[in-house]
């Protein structure tokens, strides 16, 4: 029976180029697909409302088979030298380069972000592969001096096993690669539960990886997909055979995953919501600020975890910047994200549109003043019903809606009149702690913002926006953002277990702390 049915669409030829054929399913363990009977996922494009294809989901029986195969693969994969695993990741990066345009266009069409952002997402995949390749020749521990003579102490890092990955629709391929590229070079195997809203992107990535793995005789099961709804993620979260679950999504989802994994004393890496702000000082370059604020607020139609939700503007420049901002919003072009002339594409689905409308209504009811009217865009070219106008609202920091994350292009303008400490207090006065920024040419303000008494977020920027992180730095946030770190720096350590070793190369057995134990 056919488990993936591809409908006629603007990306049909791209799906064929990426190897998504009619005889594939939503459960993959590498080069082999399993027949699924776990329900059907229908992929609709928010661009034009078209049905791109249907994917069979994962049954519980198949889930068990995938986990067993992944574990068997781990027992072999962990024995490969790390540089050899890195060579496989290097080839995967090269294969991504060949398919960058096709995969970028599929991301744009299935998720709704602009084609340029789709290409940027694939470039992130390539970049993390390059980073991981170099890392595969390091994965270093420490050497420590022992208090006992003729003893040596050191630490080393070993692979964990199966890494479960739960990813969100807004970055349907990049976040998976942040995890897999590092996990693979560390010697782990990965089981991926992608968003049910973007299943075809996951199959495309799996096909690209499978070709590379086949050429290198990588054991079957190093990379697996389990497509499906929430229950599939719950199976993995409760599974003691999965020592690490990396989950990206809402705070609500992350709390459920963290509780399930924590109950069995597993590890969770959580990348959750953001309510990100830019402080606009009276010493800011307003022209540069405009660019950072605008892209941060409307890029990916406000559906990034790092999207700019709040602008905290000093009273002395508030009116001048507000005028600039409203004028810039009037120049935004909303439409097909595959048309590179457009700035803003659709929201992911009509449920997201309703959440956007609910948030606008709440802002009005709570006393917000609408500066740039939002609403649903209708007419020719907008038949999917998923296009909305980016909105700007004058608000107060303590309004309930301002305290929440709305995954849509709504920007709140907040005024401060005191010193930078007042602005930082407003910035920190939300439950989320992902990304933050300050626009200032004052060195003292910038350094204070980055100090221990400054931003409480995992990411703090000066004179750039909140959105658009490079893979070289660890990515993640604090508070209800979850505390996880992915991508660069030493984020690789979460995918491994630490072991301390002591070697006695002498002829006596002295005990630590000078303890005597003579017979």
C-alpha positions as CSV (number, residue, x, y, z in Angstrom):
1,X,0.0,0.0,0.0
2,X,1.2,3.5,-0.7
3,X,2.0,5.4,2.5
4,X,3.0,8.8,1.1
5,X,0.8,10.3,-1.5
6,X,2.1,13.3,-3.2
7,X,-0.5,15.7,-4.8
8,X,0.1,17.9,-7.7
9,X,1.7,21.1,-6.4
10,X,4.3,23.8,-7.2
11,X,6.9,21.7,-5.4
12,X,6.1,18.3,-6.9
13,X,9.3,18.2,-8.9
14,X,11.2,19.2,-5.8
15,X,9.7,16.4,-3.8
16,X,10.8,14.0,-6.6
17,X,14.3,15.5,-6.6
18,X,14.5,15.0,-2.8
19,X,13.4,11.3,-3.1
20,X,10.0,11.6,-1.6
21,X,8.2,9.0,-3.7
22,X,4.7,7.4,-3.5
23,X,6.0,4.2,-1.8
24,X,7.5,5.8,1.3
25,X,6.0,6.2,4.8
26,X,6.3,8.3,7.9
27,X,8.4,5.8,9.7
28,X,12.0,5.6,8.5
29,X,15.1,4.0,10.0
30,X,17.6,5.0,7.3
31,X,17.4,3.6,3.8
32,X,14.4,1.3,4.7
33,X,10.8,2.5,5.3
34,X,8.3,0.7,7.4
35,X,4.6,0.4,6.6
36,X,2.7,2.7,8.9
37,X,-0.8,2.2,10.4
38,X,-0.6,5.0,13.0
39,X,-3.1,7.3,11.3
40,X,-2.6,9.8,8.5
41,X,-1.0,13.2,8.5
42,X,-2.1,15.6,5.7
43,X,0.4,18.3,4.8
44,X,-1.3,21.5,3.6
45,X,0.7,24.4,2.4
46,X,-0.3,27.7,4.1
47,X,0.9,29.5,1.0
48,X,-2.1,28.5,-1.2
49,X,-4.0,26.0,0.9
50,X,-3.0,23.1,-1.4
51,X,-2.7,19.6,-0.1
52,X,0.9,18.7,-0.7
53,X,0.7,15.1,0.4
54,X,-0.3,12.6,3.0
55,X,2.1,10.7,5.3
56,X,1.2,7.6,7.3
57,X,2.0,8.0,11.0
58,X,3.7,5.7,13.4
59,X,1.9,2.9,15.2
60,X,3.0,1.8,18.7
61,X,4.2,-1.5,17.3
62,X,6.4,0.3,14.8
63,X,7.7,2.7,17.5
64,X,8.9,-0.3,19.4
65,X,10.7,-1.7,16.3
66,X,12.3,1.7,15.6
67,X,13.7,1.9,19.2
68,X,15.0,-1.6,19.0
69,X,16.7,-0.9,15.7
70,X,18.2,2.4,16.9
71,X,19.6,0.7,20.0
72,X,21.2,-2.1,17.9
73,X,22.7,0.6,15.7
74,X,24.1,2.5,18.7
75,X,26.0,-0.6,19.8
76,X,28.0,-0.5,16.6
77,X,28.0,3.3,15.9
78,X,29.6,4.1,19.2
79,X,32.6,2.0,18.3
80,X,33.4,4.1,15.2
81,X,36.2,6.6,15.8
82,X,34.8,10.1,16.3
83,X,36.7,11.5,13.3
84,X,35.2,8.7,11.1
85,X,31.8,9.7,12.3
86,X,32.7,13.3,11.5
87,X,33.5,12.3,7.9
88,X,30.0,11.0,7.5
89,X,28.6,14.3,8.8
90,X,30.9,16.1,6.5
91,X,29.5,14.2,3.5
92,X,26.0,15.0,4.8
93,X,26.8,18.7,4.8
94,X,28.1,18.4,1.2
95,X,24.9,16.6,0.2
96,X,22.9,19.4,1.7
97,X,24.8,21.9,-0.3
98,X,23.7,20.1,-3.5
99,X,20.1,20.2,-2.4
100,X,20.0,23.6,-0.7
101,X,17.7,25.3,-3.2
102,X,15.2,22.4,-3.4
103,X,15.1,21.8,0.4
104,X,14.9,25.6,1.0
105,X,11.9,25.9,-1.4
106,X,10.2,22.9,0.3
107,X,10.7,24.5,3.7
108,X,9.2,27.7,2.4
109,X,6.2,26.1,0.7
110,X,5.3,23.6,3.5
111,X,5.9,26.0,6.4
112,X,5.3,29.4,4.9
113,X,8.5,31.3,5.6
114,X,10.1,33.3,2.9
115,X,12.3,31.5,0.3
116,X,15.3,33.5,1.6
117,X,14.6,32.3,5.1
118,X,14.2,28.8,3.8
119,X,17.6,28.9,2.2
120,X,19.0,30.4,5.4
121,X,17.6,27.5,7.4
122,X,19.3,25.0,5.1
123,X,22.5,27.0,5.4
124,X,22.2,26.6,9.2
125,X,22.2,22.8,8.6
126,X,25.3,23.1,6.5
127,X,27.0,25.3,9.1
128,X,26.3,23.0,12.0
129,X,27.7,20.1,10.0
130,X,31.0,22.0,9.4
131,X,31.1,22.9,13.1
132,X,30.5,19.2,14.1
133,X,33.2,17.9,11.7
134,X,35.9,20.0,13.5
135,X,34.5,19.0,16.8
136,X,34.8,15.3,16.0
137,X,38.6,15.6,16.4
138,X,38.2,17.2,19.9
139,X,35.5,16.1,22.3
140,X,38.2,16.7,24.9
141,X,38.2,16.0,28.7
142,X,40.5,17.3,31.4
143,X,43.7,16.0,33.1
144,X,43.9,16.6,36.8
145,X,46.6,16.2,39.4
146,X,46.1,13.5,42.0
147,X,46.8,14.0,45.7
148,X,48.2,10.4,45.7
149,X,51.7,9.7,44.4
150,X,52.1,7.7,41.1
151,X,48.4,8.3,40.2
152,X,46.9,10.0,37.2
153,X,43.4,11.5,37.1
154,X,41.5,12.5,34.0
155,X,38.0,12.7,32.6
156,X,36.5,11.6,29.3
157,X,33.2,11.7,27.5
158,X,31.2,8.8,26.2
159,X,28.1,8.7,24.0
160,X,24.7,8.4,25.7
161,X,22.7,6.2,23.4
162,X,19.4,7.1,21.7
163,X,18.7,10.9,21.5
164,X,15.0,11.6,21.0
165,X,14.3,14.8,19.1
166,X,10.9,16.6,19.1
167,X,11.0,19.6,16.7
168,X,8.5,22.4,15.9
169,X,7.0,23.5,12.6
170,X,8.7,26.9,12.5
171,X,12.2,25.5,11.9
172,X,11.3,22.2,10.3
173,X,14.8,21.1,9.4
174,X,17.4,23.3,11.1
175,X,16.7,22.4,14.8
176,X,16.8,18.7,13.9
177,X,20.3,19.2,12.4
178,X,21.5,21.2,15.4
179,X,20.9,18.1,17.4
180,X,21.8,15.3,15.0
181,X,25.1,16.7,13.7
182,X,26.4,16.9,17.3
183,X,24.8,13.7,18.5
184,X,26.1,11.7,15.5
185,X,29.7,12.8,16.0
186,X,29.4,12.1,19.7
187,X,28.4,8.5,18.9
188,X,24.7,8.7,19.6
189,X,21.8,7.7,17.3
190,X,18.7,9.8,16.8
191,X,15.0,9.2,16.7
192,X,13.2,12.2,15.3
193,X,9.6,13.1,15.9
194,X,9.0,16.1,13.6
195,X,6.1,18.5,13.7
196,X,2.9,16.9,12.3
197,X,2.5,20.2,10.3
198,X,5.7,19.7,8.3
199,X,6.1,16.0,7.8
200,X,7.5,16.2,4.2
201,X,10.5,18.3,5.3
202,X,11.5,15.5,7.6
203,X,11.2,12.9,4.9
204,X,13.4,15.0,2.6
205,X,16.1,15.3,5.3
206,X,16.0,11.6,6.0
207,X,16.3,10.7,2.4
208,X,19.4,12.9,2.0
209,X,21.0,11.4,5.1
210,X,20.1,7.9,4.0
211,X,22.0,8.2,0.7
212,X,25.1,9.4,2.6
213,X,24.8,6.6,5.2
214,X,24.4,3.9,2.5
215,X,27.6,5.0,0.8
216,X,29.5,4.8,4.1
217,X,27.9,1.5,5.5
218,X,26.5,3.3,8.5
219,X,24.5,0.9,10.5
220,X,20.7,0.9,9.9
221,X,19.0,2.9,12.6
222,X,21.5,5.7,13.3
223,X,18.8,8.1,12.0
224,X,15.1,7.4,12.4
225,X,11.8,9.2,12.0
226,X,8.6,8.6,13.9
227,X,5.9,10.8,12.3
228,X,2.7,11.4,14.2
229,X,0.8,13.4,16.8
230,X,1.3,14.2,20.4
231,X,1.1,10.6,21.5
232,X,4.2,9.7,19.6
233,X,6.2,12.3,21.5
234,X,4.7,11.0,24.8
235,X,5.9,7.5,24.0
236,X,9.4,8.7,23.6
237,X,9.3,11.1,26.6
238,X,8.3,8.2,28.9
239,X,10.7,5.7,27.3
240,X,13.6,4.7,29.6
241,X,15.6,3.5,26.6
242,X,15.9,7.1,25.4
243,X,18.3,8.8,27.9
244,X,18.0,12.3,26.3
245,X,14.9,14.0,24.8
246,X,15.5,17.3,23.1
247,X,12.2,19.1,22.6
248,X,11.5,22.4,20.9
249,X,8.1,24.1,21.1
250,X,5.7,25.8,23.5
251,X,6.3,26.1,27.2
252,X,3.2,24.0,27.8
253,X,4.7,21.2,25.7
254,X,8.1,21.5,27.3
255,X,6.7,21.3,30.8
256,X,5.0,18.0,29.9
257,X,8.1,16.6,28.3
258,X,10.3,17.7,31.2
259,X,8.0,16.2,33.8
260,X,7.8,12.9,31.9
261,X,11.6,12.6,31.3
262,X,12.4,13.9,34.8
263,X,10.1,11.3,36.4
264,X,12.3,8.5,35.0
265,X,15.5,10.6,35.8
266,X,16.4,11.0,32.2
267,X,17.8,14.2,30.6
268,X,15.8,16.8,28.7
269,X,17.1,19.6,26.5
270,X,14.2,22.1,26.3
271,X,14.0,25.0,23.8
272,X,10.7,26.7,24.6
273,X,8.9,30.0,24.3
274,X,10.3,33.5,24.0
275,X,8.9,36.9,24.7
276,X,11.9,38.8,23.4
277,X,12.5,42.6,23.7
278,X,14.7,45.2,22.2
279,X,15.6,48.1,24.5
280,X,15.9,51.3,22.4
281,X,18.0,53.7,24.4
282,X,18.0,57.5,23.9
283,X,21.6,56.9,22.6
284,X,20.6,54.4,19.9
285,X,21.2,54.7,16.2
286,X,17.5,54.8,15.2
287,X,18.1,53.9,11.5
288,X,20.0,50.7,12.5
289,X,17.4,50.0,15.2
290,X,14.6,50.1,12.6
291,X,16.1,47.3,10.6
292,X,16.7,45.0,13.6
293,X,13.2,45.6,15.0
294,X,11.4,45.2,11.8
295,X,13.0,41.9,10.8
296,X,12.7,40.6,14.3
297,X,9.0,41.4,14.5
298,X,7.8,40.3,11.0
299,X,10.4,37.7,9.9
300,X,8.8,34.3,9.5
301,X,5.6,36.1,10.2
302,X,6.5,36.4,13.8
303,X,6.7,32.6,14.2
304,X,10.3,32.4,15.5
305,X,11.0,31.7,19.1
306,X,13.4,34.6,18.9
307,X,10.9,37.0,17.2
308,X,10.8,40.5,18.6
309,X,7.6,40.9,20.7
310,X,8.4,44.0,22.6
311,X,10.1,47.3,22.0
312,X,11.1,49.2,25.2
313,X,11.8,52.7,24.0
314,X,13.1,55.7,25.9
315,X,10.6,58.5,26.1
316,X,12.9,61.1,24.5
317,X,13.1,59.1,21.2
318,X,9.7,57.3,21.5
319,X,7.7,59.5,19.1
320,X,10.5,59.8,16.5
321,X,11.0,56.1,16.4
322,X,7.3,55.3,16.4
323,X,6.9,57.5,13.3
324,X,9.7,55.7,11.5
325,X,8.3,52.3,12.5
326,X,4.8,53.0,11.4
327,X,6.0,54.3,8.0
328,X,8.2,51.1,7.5
329,X,5.2,48.9,8.3
330,X,3.3,50.6,5.6
331,X,5.9,49.5,3.1
332,X,5.7,45.7,3.9
333,X,4.6,43.4,1.1
334,X,2.6,40.4,2.2
335,X,2.2,37.4,-0.1
336,X,3.6,34.2,-1.5
337,X,6.9,33.6,0.3
338,X,8.3,32.0,-2.8
339,X,8.1,35.4,-4.4
340,X,11.3,37.1,-3.1
341,X,9.7,40.6,-3.5
342,X,7.5,39.8,-0.5
343,X,8.5,40.4,3.1
344,X,5.9,38.5,5.0
345,X,4.4,35.1,4.2
346,X,1.5,33.3,5.9
347,X,1.0,31.9,9.4
348,X,1.2,28.1,9.6
349,X,-2.5,27.4,9.6
350,X,-6.0,28.9,10.4
351,X,-5.7,27.9,14.1
352,X,-2.6,30.2,14.3
353,X,-4.6,33.0,12.6
354,X,-7.3,32.7,15.2
355,X,-4.8,32.9,18.0
356,X,-3.4,36.1,16.4
357,X,-6.9,37.6,16.2
358,X,-7.6,36.6,19.8
359,X,-4.4,38.3,20.9
360,X,-5.3,41.5,19.0
361,X,-8.7,41.6,20.6
362,X,-7.2,41.0,24.1
363,X,-4.7,43.9,23.5
364,X,-7.6,46.2,22.7
365,X,-9.7,45.0,25.7
366,X,-6.7,45.5,28.0
367,X,-6.2,49.1,27.0
368,X,-3.7,48.8,24.1
369,X,-3.8,51.4,21.3
370,X,-3.5,50.0,17.8
371,X,-1.0,51.9,15.8
372,X,-0.8,49.6,12.8
373,X,-4.0,47.7,12.2
374,X,-3.8,44.0,11.8
375,X,-6.4,41.6,10.4
376,X,-6.6,38.8,7.9
377,X,-5.6,39.5,4.3
378,X,-8.2,38.5,1.7
379,X,-8.5,38.4,-2.1
380,X,-6.7,36.9,-5.0
381,X,-3.5,35.1,-3.9
382,X,-4.6,34.8,-0.3
383,X,-7.1,31.9,-0.6
384,X,-5.4,29.8,2.1
385,X,-6.8,32.2,4.7
386,X,-3.4,32.2,6.6
387,X,-2.1,35.6,5.6
388,X,-2.3,38.4,8.3
389,X,-1.1,41.9,8.5
390,X,1.7,42.6,11.0
391,X,0.3,44.8,13.8
392,X,1.8,47.3,16.1
393,X,0.2,48.1,19.5
394,X,1.1,50.7,22.1
395,X,0.9,48.9,25.4
396,X,2.0,48.8,29.0
397,X,4.4,46.2,30.4
398,X,1.9,44.8,33.0
399,X,-0.8,44.0,30.4
400,X,-1.5,40.3,30.5
401,X,-1.3,39.9,26.7
402,X,2.2,41.6,26.8
403,X,3.3,39.0,29.3
404,X,2.4,36.1,27.0
405,X,4.0,34.8,23.8
406,X,1.8,35.2,20.7
407,X,3.3,33.3,17.9
408,X,2.3,35.9,15.3
409,X,3.5,39.3,14.0
410,X,2.2,41.5,16.8
411,X,4.7,44.1,18.2
412,X,4.1,45.9,21.5
413,X,5.6,49.4,22.0
414,X,6.5,50.1,25.7
415,X,7.8,53.4,27.0
416,X,10.4,54.0,29.7
417,X,11.6,57.4,31.0
418,X,14.2,56.6,33.6
419,X,17.7,55.2,33.2
420,X,18.7,51.9,31.7
421,X,17.9,50.0,34.9
422,X,14.2,50.7,34.4
423,X,14.4,49.4,30.9
424,X,16.2,46.2,32.0
425,X,13.6,45.6,34.7
426,X,10.8,45.8,32.1
427,X,12.8,43.5,29.8
428,X,13.2,40.9,32.5
429,X,9.7,41.2,33.8
430,X,8.3,38.3,31.9
431,X,8.4,34.5,32.5
432,X,10.3,33.8,29.3
433,X,14.1,34.3,29.0
434,X,15.3,33.5,25.5
435,X,16.6,36.4,23.5
436,X,17.1,40.1,24.2
437,X,18.9,43.1,22.7
438,X,19.8,46.7,23.4
439,X,20.3,49.4,20.9
440,X,22.7,52.0,22.2
441,X,26.0,53.7,21.4
442,X,26.8,54.2,25.1
443,X,29.4,51.7,26.3
444,X,28.3,51.8,29.9
445,X,24.7,51.0,29.0
446,X,25.8,48.1,26.8
447,X,28.1,46.6,29.4
448,X,25.4,47.0,32.1
449,X,22.9,45.2,29.9
450,X,25.4,42.3,29.5
451,X,26.3,42.1,33.2
452,X,25.0,39.9,35.9
453,X,22.5,42.6,36.8
454,X,21.4,43.1,33.2
455,X,19.4,40.8,30.8
456,X,18.3,37.5,32.3
457,X,18.1,35.9,28.9
458,X,20.2,33.1,27.4
459,X,21.0,35.4,24.5
460,X,21.8,39.1,24.9
461,X,22.8,41.3,22.0
462,X,24.1,44.8,21.5
463,X,23.1,46.8,18.4
464,X,21.6,43.8,16.6
465,X,18.1,42.4,16.9
466,X,16.8,39.4,18.9
467,X,16.4,37.1,15.9
468,X,19.1,35.3,13.9
469,X,21.6,33.4,15.9
470,X,24.9,32.0,14.6
471,X,25.6,28.3,15.2
472,X,29.0,29.0,16.8
473,X,27.4,30.1,20.1
474,X,25.2,28.0,22.3
475,X,21.6,28.7,21.6
476,X,18.9,28.6,24.4
477,X,17.3,30.5,27.2
478,X,16.4,30.6,30.9
479,X,13.2,30.6,33.0
480,X,10.2,29.2,31.0
481,X,12.4,29.0,27.9
482,X,13.6,25.8,29.5
483,X,17.3,26.2,30.2
484,X,18.6,24.0,27.3
485,X,21.5,24.8,25.0
486,X,22.0,23.6,21.5
487,X,24.3,24.2,18.6
488,X,27.7,25.8,19.3
489,X,30.2,26.3,22.1
490,X,30.2,23.3,24.4
491,X,26.6,22.3,23.8
492,X,28.0,18.9,22.6
493,X,28.4,17.9,26.2
494,X,24.7,17.3,26.8
495,X,24.8,14.5,24.2
496,X,27.5,12.6,26.2
497,X,28.1,11.2,29.6
498,X,31.1,12.3,31.7
499,X,33.4,9.7,33.3
500,X,36.2,10.5,35.8
501,X,39.2,8.0,35.7
502,X,42.0,7.5,38.2
503,X,45.0,5.3,37.3
504,X,47.4,3.9,39.8
505,X,50.8,3.1,38.2
506,X,52.7,2.6,41.4
507,X,53.3,-0.5,43.6
508,X,51.3,0.8,46.6
509,X,47.6,1.5,47.2
510,X,47.4,4.8,49.1
511,X,43.9,5.9,49.9
512,X,42.5,9.4,49.3
513,X,42.3,11.9,52.1
514,X,45.1,10.1,53.8
515,X,42.9,7.4,55.2
516,X,44.7,4.4,56.7
517,X,43.4,0.9,56.2
518,X,46.1,-1.6,57.2
519,X,45.6,-5.3,57.9
